[in-house]
Amino acid sequence: MRILIVGADSKYAIERPYLKYLSKHPSVAAIELFAAQQFFLAWYQKSVFNKIIYRAGLSRILHSINEDLLQKVESFKPDVLFVFKGMEIFPATLKKIKDKGIRLANYNPDNPFIFSGRGSGNENVTRSIPLFDLFLSYDRGICKEMESRFRITSKLLPFGFDIPDALYETCKKEPEIIKLCFIGNTDTFRLEFLNNLAAAGIEIDLYGMNWKESGLHQNIQFKGPVFEDELWKKLRAYRVQLNLMRIHNPDSHNMRSFEIAGIGGIQLAPSTEDHRIYFTDGKDIFLYTDHASCIHQIEKLLSMPVEAANQVRETVRARSIGDGYTYKDRANTVAQYLNELMMSN
């Protein structure tokens, strides 16, 4: 099977672990990445003029990217075009590729029906949905809607984690910080939720982007953004890692759900269907339903004996490995889905 991935090639792109592990799968003869998002961003961020003409609808950059994709398909000759989100790709382009007998699969790490920001989707994403032979989503509700509304085969593909063993061992040695931590970028809901916790007397260390001028409570210490190894160290070190859902995944999970678990962090998360399926409340995750229950859980976890906290860390790490929450495992699942797609009529 020959796979052409269409998506992003940035350092933190979710496409990267899939490219890495699918390339090692025995059913994959060849795989390459067409970095449509990087082609667009390189042009868009080159000058203010480019931004102005794009927003005015006068740019031909997306037409150029789509023409390049068609040329890449012609030279690479994939069996499957595996599109991640697809904001840069026109439905007409996908139709031309499908007419060549190439199977089309899509994985959207956001909600294709709810756009919470400029980078979460556009009309190319929504208008292209009926063209796909297979739609993969992290959310069970989205999968059901794809099948009932669009009659498209849809499969569940949860998020995961990818941590080198050596980095995990390094993070294990980090001194524990007996405090609540939240790592993530700002939005109105998160700001209100964190300020309410702080007003109740909870001290919070906050990491992320765009928080400095957002009116944080005095009990919140803003530490700035963290990336790469430092991110994993912080996820591990704090006694309590708070997870907050966003508008496009109110009853499922997010990337942080498995990242905290994979590094052996102690996670305090909303009581969603997915969190109850993938973890066990009170054993390898701690769930809350509202501000009051969240505060109760925080106080309980901060007073937990060190030995009990260490047991939680070991338990959730073992479950994450044993139950196949790594991106290597997720890539094996994708390979299975794509092989099934190739064998279908």
SEDREN-661926 format. One record per residue (C-alpha): residue number from 1; residue in one letter; x, y, z. Coordinates in pm, whole numbers. Layout:
atom i NUM	aa a	u X	v Y	w Z $
...
END
This chain:
atom i 1	aa m	u 0	v 0	w 0 $
atom i 2	aa r	u 128	v 343	w -101 $
atom i 3	aa i	u 11	v 632	w 119 $
atom i 4	aa l	u 38	v 1003	w 52 $
atom i 5	aa i	u -28	v 1208	w 366 $
atom i 6	aa v	u -152	v 1563	w 314 $
atom i 7	aa g	u -112	v 1795	w 610 $
atom i 8	aa a	u 144	v 1970	w 827 $
atom i 9	aa d	u 515	v 1916	w 886 $
atom i 10	aa s	u 572	v 2146	w 1184 $
atom i 11	aa k	u 762	v 2022	w 1488 $
atom i 12	aa y	u 444	v 1955	w 1683 $
atom i 13	aa a	u 224	v 1829	w 1399 $
atom i 14	aa i	u 27	v 1516	w 1478 $
atom i 15	aa e	u 111	v 1396	w 1125 $
atom i 16	aa r	u 472	v 1334	w 1226 $
atom i 17	aa p	u 427	v 1028	w 1451 $
atom i 18	aa y	u 188	v 876	w 1196 $
atom i 19	aa l	u 441	v 924	w 918 $
atom i 20	aa k	u 715	v 777	w 1137 $
atom i 21	aa y	u 529	v 465	w 1248 $
atom i 22	aa l	u 329	v 395	w 933 $
atom i 23	aa s	u 657	v 394	w 738 $
atom i 24	aa k	u 762	v 92	w 950 $
atom i 25	aa h	u 437	v -100	w 910 $
atom i 26	aa p	u 473	v -416	w 697 $
atom i 27	aa s	u 166	v -336	w 485 $
atom i 28	aa v	u 302	v 5	w 380 $
atom i 29	aa a	u 524	v -13	w 72 $
atom i 30	aa a	u 583	v 362	w 52 $
atom i 31	aa i	u 465	v 672	w 233 $
atom i 32	aa e	u 535	v 1042	w 187 $
atom i 33	aa l	u 408	v 1372	w 325 $
atom i 34	aa f	u 280	v 1656	w 111 $
atom i 35	aa a	u 313	v 1947	w 357 $
atom i 36	aa a	u 26	v 2162	w 231 $
atom i 37	aa q	u 0	v 2361	w 553 $
atom i 38	aa q	u 371	v 2451	w 555 $
atom i 39	aa f	u 356	v 2558	w 190 $
atom i 40	aa f	u 69	v 2790	w 275 $
atom i 41	aa l	u 218	v 2931	w 596 $
atom i 42	aa a	u 557	v 2993	w 437 $
atom i 43	aa w	u 387	v 3210	w 176 $
atom i 44	aa y	u 132	v 3372	w 409 $
atom i 45	aa q	u 387	v 3474	w 674 $
atom i 46	aa k	u 639	v 3604	w 422 $
atom i 47	aa s	u 493	v 3954	w 408 $
atom i 48	aa v	u 208	v 4177	w 520 $
atom i 49	aa f	u 113	v 4216	w 154 $
atom i 50	aa n	u 57	v 3841	w 121 $
atom i 51	aa k	u -169	v 3843	w 426 $
atom i 52	aa i	u -372	v 4135	w 289 $
atom i 53	aa i	u -433	v 3986	w -54 $
atom i 54	aa y	u -518	v 3645	w 93 $
atom i 55	aa r	u -776	v 3791	w 331 $
atom i 56	aa a	u -917	v 3995	w 44 $
atom i 57	aa g	u -963	v 3679	w -161 $
atom i 58	aa l	u -716	v 3791	w -429 $
atom i 59	aa s	u -440	v 3533	w -378 $
atom i 60	aa r	u -372	v 3228	w -594 $
atom i 61	aa i	u -163	v 3049	w -329 $
atom i 62	aa l	u -420	v 2776	w -260 $
atom i 63	aa h	u -463	v 2715	w -633 $
atom i 64	aa s	u -86	v 2672	w -657 $
atom i 65	aa i	u -81	v 2427	w -367 $
atom i 66	aa n	u -364	v 2224	w -521 $
atom i 67	aa e	u -188	v 2212	w -858 $
atom i 68	aa d	u 128	v 2092	w -684 $
atom i 69	aa l	u -71	v 1823	w -503 $
atom i 70	aa l	u -211	v 1692	w -830 $
atom i 71	aa q	u 142	v 1675	w -971 $
atom i 72	aa k	u 261	v 1493	w -657 $
atom i 73	aa v	u -21	v 1240	w -692 $
atom i 74	aa e	u 74	v 1187	w -1056 $
atom i 75	aa s	u 439	v 1115	w -972 $
atom i 76	aa f	u 395	v 924	w -643 $
atom i 77	aa k	u 89	v 723	w -750 $
atom i 78	aa p	u -61	v 657	w -407 $
atom i 79	aa d	u -323	v 396	w -332 $
atom i 80	aa v	u -457	v 615	w -50 $
atom i 81	aa l	u -459	v 991	w -3 $
atom i 82	aa f	u -464	v 1040	w 374 $
atom i 83	aa v	u -570	v 1400	w 445 $
atom i 84	aa f	u -522	v 1553	w 789 $
atom i 85	aa k	u -797	v 1813	w 829 $
atom i 86	aa g	u -759	v 1956	w 474 $
atom i 87	aa m	u -802	v 2332	w 505 $
atom i 88	aa e	u -574	v 2400	w 206 $
atom i 89	aa i	u -724	v 2142	w -31 $
atom i 90	aa f	u -1018	v 2218	w -260 $
atom i 91	aa p	u -1303	v 1968	w -294 $
atom i 92	aa a	u -1252	v 1982	w -672 $
atom i 93	aa t	u -894	v 1863	w -625 $
atom i 94	aa l	u -1006	v 1570	w -414 $
atom i 95	aa k	u -1267	v 1483	w -675 $
atom i 96	aa k	u -999	v 1467	w -947 $
atom i 97	aa i	u -785	v 1242	w -730 $
atom i 98	aa k	u -1078	v 1016	w -643 $
atom i 99	aa d	u -1166	v 984	w -1012 $
atom i 100	aa k	u -824	v 821	w -1062 $
atom i 101	aa g	u -933	v 533	w -839 $
atom i 102	aa i	u -736	v 655	w -537 $
atom i 103	aa r	u -904	v 604	w -200 $
atom i 104	aa l	u -957	v 913	w 14 $
atom i 105	aa a	u -926	v 906	w 394 $
atom i 106	aa n	u -949	v 1196	w 636 $
atom i 107	aa y	u -840	v 1241	w 995 $
atom i 108	aa n	u -955	v 1560	w 1165 $
atom i 109	aa p	u -808	v 1631	w 1511 $
atom i 110	aa d	u -1069	v 1907	w 1549 $
atom i 111	aa n	u -1445	v 1908	w 1512 $
atom i 112	aa p	u -1535	v 1941	w 1140 $
atom i 113	aa f	u -1865	v 2109	w 1231 $
atom i 114	aa i	u -1751	v 2356	w 1500 $
atom i 115	aa f	u -1465	v 2595	w 1425 $
atom i 116	aa s	u -1325	v 2737	w 1748 $
atom i 117	aa g	u -1046	v 2936	w 1583 $
atom i 118	aa r	u -893	v 3040	w 1252 $
atom i 119	aa g	u -686	v 2722	w 1231 $
atom i 120	aa s	u -957	v 2474	w 1329 $
atom i 121	aa g	u -1137	v 2457	w 994 $
atom i 122	aa n	u -1286	v 2630	w 690 $
atom i 123	aa e	u -1528	v 2563	w 405 $
atom i 124	aa n	u -1279	v 2331	w 232 $
atom i 125	aa v	u -1304	v 2102	w 534 $
atom i 126	aa t	u -1684	v 2091	w 545 $
atom i 127	aa r	u -1746	v 2084	w 168 $
atom i 128	aa s	u -1500	v 1798	w 120 $
atom i 129	aa i	u -1664	v 1562	w 370 $
atom i 130	aa p	u -1891	v 1377	w 120 $
atom i 131	aa l	u -1590	v 1291	w -98 $
atom i 132	aa f	u -1406	v 1082	w 158 $
atom i 133	aa d	u -1428	v 703	w 160 $
atom i 134	aa l	u -1319	v 690	w 525 $
atom i 135	aa f	u -1341	v 950	w 799 $
atom i 136	aa l	u -1141	v 912	w 1122 $
atom i 137	aa s	u -1218	v 1113	w 1435 $
atom i 138	aa y	u -1118	v 1122	w 1802 $
atom i 139	aa d	u -1485	v 1174	w 1893 $
atom i 140	aa r	u -1752	v 901	w 1899 $
atom i 141	aa g	u -2030	v 1152	w 1839 $
atom i 142	aa i	u -1861	v 1285	w 1526 $
atom i 143	aa c	u -1817	v 931	w 1396 $
atom i 144	aa k	u -2187	v 863	w 1445 $
atom i 145	aa e	u -2283	v 1186	w 1271 $
atom i 146	aa m	u -2059	v 1109	w 974 $
atom i 147	aa e	u -2227	v 773	w 926 $
atom i 148	aa s	u -2586	v 887	w 984 $
atom i 149	aa r	u -2571	v 1223	w 807 $
atom i 150	aa f	u -2321	v 1159	w 526 $
atom i 151	aa r	u -2328	v 777	w 499 $
atom i 152	aa i	u -1949	v 773	w 524 $
atom i 153	aa t	u -1762	v 488	w 691 $
atom i 154	aa s	u -1623	v 643	w 1007 $
atom i 155	aa k	u -1380	v 499	w 1260 $
atom i 156	aa l	u -1264	v 608	w 1601 $
atom i 157	aa l	u -901	v 723	w 1629 $
atom i 158	aa p	u -824	v 862	w 1974 $
atom i 159	aa f	u -529	v 1087	w 2046 $
atom i 160	aa g	u -216	v 937	w 2197 $
atom i 161	aa f	u 136	v 1017	w 2311 $
atom i 162	aa d	u 489	v 964	w 2184 $
atom i 163	aa i	u 758	v 985	w 2452 $
atom i 164	aa p	u 1108	v 835	w 2410 $
atom i 165	aa d	u 1194	v 601	w 2697 $
atom i 166	aa a	u 1504	v 802	w 2787 $
atom i 167	aa l	u 1299	v 1120	w 2821 $
atom i 168	aa y	u 1042	v 940	w 3034 $
atom i 169	aa e	u 1315	v 824	w 3272 $
atom i 170	aa t	u 1449	v 1179	w 3292 $
atom i 171	aa c	u 1105	v 1318	w 3373 $
atom i 172	aa k	u 1057	v 1059	w 3648 $
atom i 173	aa k	u 1349	v 1218	w 3832 $
atom i 174	aa e	u 1190	v 1563	w 3843 $
atom i 175	aa p	u 1120	v 1679	w 4202 $
atom i 176	aa e	u 749	v 1678	w 4271 $
atom i 177	aa i	u 573	v 2014	w 4300 $
atom i 178	aa i	u 278	v 1989	w 4538 $
atom i 179	aa k	u 56	v 2230	w 4351 $
atom i 180	aa l	u -212	v 2253	w 4082 $
atom i 181	aa c	u -89	v 2316	w 3728 $
atom i 182	aa f	u -261	v 2399	w 3402 $
atom i 183	aa i	u -79	v 2396	w 3068 $
atom i 184	aa g	u -268	v 2539	w 2772 $
atom i 185	aa n	u -354	v 2853	w 2581 $
atom i 186	aa t	u -616	v 3103	w 2685 $
atom i 187	aa d	u -983	v 3120	w 2600 $
atom i 188	aa t	u -1283	v 3272	w 2779 $
atom i 189	aa f	u -1402	v 2949	w 2939 $
atom i 190	aa r	u -1058	v 2851	w 3069 $
atom i 191	aa l	u -997	v 3198	w 3212 $
atom i 192	aa e	u -1325	v 3196	w 3399 $
atom i 193	aa f	u -1278	v 2841	w 3528 $
atom i 194	aa l	u -924	v 2903	w 3655 $
atom i 195	aa n	u -1016	v 3237	w 3814 $
atom i 196	aa n	u -1305	v 3069	w 3998 $
atom i 197	aa l	u -1069	v 2806	w 4137 $
atom i 198	aa a	u -822	v 3074	w 4238 $
atom i 199	aa a	u -1095	v 3278	w 4406 $
atom i 200	aa a	u -1174	v 2970	w 4617 $
atom i 201	aa g	u -817	v 2977	w 4749 $
atom i 202	aa i	u -650	v 2734	w 4507 $
atom i 203	aa e	u -299	v 2839	w 4404 $
atom i 204	aa i	u -228	v 2763	w 4039 $
atom i 205	aa d	u 84	v 2758	w 3823 $
atom i 206	aa l	u -15	v 2842	w 3467 $
atom i 207	aa y	u 180	v 2776	w 3146 $
atom i 208	aa g	u 75	v 2869	w 2795 $
atom i 209	aa m	u 24	v 3147	w 2543 $
atom i 210	aa n	u -172	v 3475	w 2552 $
atom i 211	aa w	u -249	v 3478	w 2925 $
atom i 212	aa k	u -44	v 3777	w 3040 $
atom i 213	aa e	u -306	v 4046	w 2978 $
atom i 214	aa s	u -614	v 3835	w 3042 $
atom i 215	aa g	u -702	v 3941	w 3397 $
atom i 216	aa l	u -571	v 3650	w 3602 $
atom i 217	aa h	u -656	v 3618	w 3972 $
atom i 218	aa q	u -372	v 3692	w 4213 $
atom i 219	aa n	u -357	v 3325	w 4314 $
atom i 220	aa i	u -254	v 3231	w 3960 $
atom i 221	aa q	u 116	v 3246	w 3879 $
atom i 222	aa f	u 170	v 3279	w 3504 $
atom i 223	aa k	u 494	v 3107	w 3401 $
atom i 224	aa g	u 488	v 3148	w 3023 $
atom i 225	aa p	u 484	v 2879	w 2752 $
atom i 226	aa v	u 674	v 2549	w 2770 $
atom i 227	aa f	u 776	v 2327	w 2480 $
atom i 228	aa e	u 938	v 1993	w 2400 $
atom i 229	aa d	u 1126	v 1830	w 2692 $
atom i 230	aa e	u 1024	v 2105	w 2936 $
atom i 231	aa l	u 658	v 2042	w 2860 $
atom i 232	aa w	u 690	v 1674	w 2949 $
atom i 233	aa k	u 881	v 1757	w 3267 $
atom i 234	aa k	u 610	v 1994	w 3384 $
atom i 235	aa l	u 332	v 1747	w 3301 $
atom i 236	aa r	u 510	v 1494	w 3522 $
atom i 237	aa a	u 636	v 1710	w 3807 $
atom i 238	aa y	u 319	v 1873	w 3942 $
atom i 239	aa r	u 105	v 1684	w 4188 $
atom i 240	aa v	u -212	v 1779	w 3996 $
atom i 241	aa q	u -242	v 1844	w 3622 $
atom i 242	aa l	u -575	v 2005	w 3537 $
atom i 243	aa n	u -733	v 1919	w 3202 $
atom i 244	aa l	u -1002	v 2144	w 3053 $
atom i 245	aa m	u -1213	v 2059	w 2749 $
atom i 246	aa r	u -1285	v 2306	w 2471 $
atom i 247	aa i	u -1610	v 2377	w 2287 $
atom i 248	aa h	u -1544	v 2121	w 2013 $
atom i 249	aa n	u -1492	v 1827	w 2251 $
atom i 250	aa p	u -1722	v 1872	w 2552 $
atom i 251	aa d	u -1781	v 1500	w 2619 $
atom i 252	aa s	u -1477	v 1327	w 2472 $
atom i 253	aa h	u -1105	v 1380	w 2534 $
atom i 254	aa n	u -817	v 1590	w 2406 $
atom i 255	aa m	u -447	v 1545	w 2334 $
atom i 256	aa r	u -359	v 1629	w 2692 $
atom i 257	aa s	u -572	v 1338	w 2819 $
atom i 258	aa f	u -317	v 1086	w 2694 $
atom i 259	aa e	u -7	v 1305	w 2724 $
atom i 260	aa i	u -55	v 1348	w 3099 $
atom i 261	aa a	u -127	v 978	w 3135 $
atom i 262	aa g	u 168	v 870	w 2919 $
atom i 263	aa i	u 423	v 1065	w 3121 $
atom i 264	aa g	u 278	v 935	w 3447 $
atom i 265	aa g	u 106	v 1257	w 3551 $
atom i 266	aa i	u -177	v 1281	w 3802 $
atom i 267	aa q	u -467	v 1408	w 3595 $
atom i 268	aa l	u -775	v 1595	w 3711 $
atom i 269	aa a	u -1018	v 1603	w 3420 $
atom i 270	aa p	u -1386	v 1656	w 3338 $
atom i 271	aa s	u -1606	v 1351	w 3383 $
atom i 272	aa t	u -1661	v 1284	w 3013 $
atom i 273	aa e	u -1764	v 959	w 2848 $
atom i 274	aa d	u -1416	v 908	w 2703 $
atom i 275	aa h	u -1233	v 973	w 3029 $
atom i 276	aa r	u -1454	v 714	w 3195 $
atom i 277	aa i	u -1385	v 464	w 2915 $
atom i 278	aa y	u -1008	v 505	w 2885 $
atom i 279	aa f	u -932	v 543	w 3256 $
atom i 280	aa t	u -1066	v 447	w 3599 $
atom i 281	aa d	u -1178	v 732	w 3822 $
atom i 282	aa g	u -994	v 738	w 4153 $
atom i 283	aa k	u -726	v 497	w 4030 $
atom i 284	aa d	u -545	v 637	w 3727 $
atom i 285	aa i	u -741	v 960	w 3674 $
atom i 286	aa f	u -954	v 1188	w 3892 $
atom i 287	aa l	u -1275	v 1332	w 3750 $
atom i 288	aa y	u -1488	v 1634	w 3833 $
atom i 289	aa t	u -1834	v 1748	w 3725 $
atom i 290	aa d	u -1837	v 2114	w 3835 $
atom i 291	aa h	u -1633	v 2375	w 4022 $
atom i 292	aa a	u -1726	v 2236	w 4364 $
atom i 293	aa s	u -1623	v 1879	w 4282 $
atom i 294	aa c	u -1308	v 2009	w 4111 $
atom i 295	aa i	u -1204	v 2197	w 4425 $
atom i 296	aa h	u -1279	v 1891	w 4639 $
atom i 297	aa q	u -1061	v 1672	w 4416 $
atom i 298	aa i	u -777	v 1926	w 4417 $
atom i 299	aa e	u -772	v 1944	w 4795 $
atom i 300	aa k	u -779	v 1564	w 4821 $
atom i 301	aa l	u -496	v 1518	w 4571 $
atom i 302	aa l	u -274	v 1786	w 4723 $
atom i 303	aa s	u -299	v 1612	w 5062 $
atom i 304	aa m	u -243	v 1263	w 4921 $
atom i 305	aa p	u 61	v 1082	w 5072 $
atom i 306	aa v	u 364	v 1064	w 4841 $
atom i 307	aa e	u 350	v 684	w 4829 $
atom i 308	aa a	u -12	v 690	w 4709 $
atom i 309	aa a	u 67	v 957	w 4450 $
atom i 310	aa n	u 354	v 751	w 4315 $
atom i 311	aa q	u 123	v 452	w 4284 $
atom i 312	aa v	u -119	v 657	w 4073 $
atom i 313	aa r	u 170	v 761	w 3847 $
atom i 314	aa e	u 290	v 404	w 3800 $
atom i 315	aa t	u -63	v 276	w 3740 $
atom i 316	aa v	u -154	v 527	w 3471 $
atom i 317	aa r	u 178	v 488	w 3292 $
atom i 318	aa a	u 139	v 108	w 3288 $
atom i 319	aa r	u -218	v 135	w 3161 $
atom i 320	aa s	u -116	v 379	w 2887 $
atom i 321	aa i	u 144	v 136	w 2757 $
atom i 322	aa g	u -58	v -181	w 2815 $
atom i 323	aa d	u -381	v -55	w 2663 $
atom i 324	aa g	u -210	v 83	w 2352 $
atom i 325	aa y	u -237	v 459	w 2396 $
atom i 326	aa t	u 92	v 539	w 2217 $
atom i 327	aa y	u 101	v 685	w 1866 $
atom i 328	aa k	u 281	v 371	w 1753 $
atom i 329	aa d	u -30	v 176	w 1854 $
atom i 330	aa r	u -256	v 436	w 1693 $
atom i 331	aa a	u -57	v 411	w 1368 $
atom i 332	aa n	u -106	v 33	w 1368 $
atom i 333	aa t	u -480	v 96	w 1400 $
atom i 334	aa v	u -468	v 338	w 1106 $
atom i 335	aa a	u -282	v 80	w 896 $
atom i 336	aa q	u -560	v -169	w 974 $
atom i 337	aa y	u -829	v 81	w 877 $
atom i 338	aa l	u -656	v 172	w 550 $
atom i 339	aa n	u -603	v -193	w 458 $
atom i 340	aa e	u -972	v -258	w 520 $
atom i 341	aa l	u -1050	v 41	w 298 $
atom i 342	aa m	u -833	v -98	w 20 $
atom i 343	aa m	u -1013	v -431	w 34 $
atom i 344	aa s	u -1362	v -280	w 36 $
atom i 345	aa n	u -1570	v -239	w -280 $
END
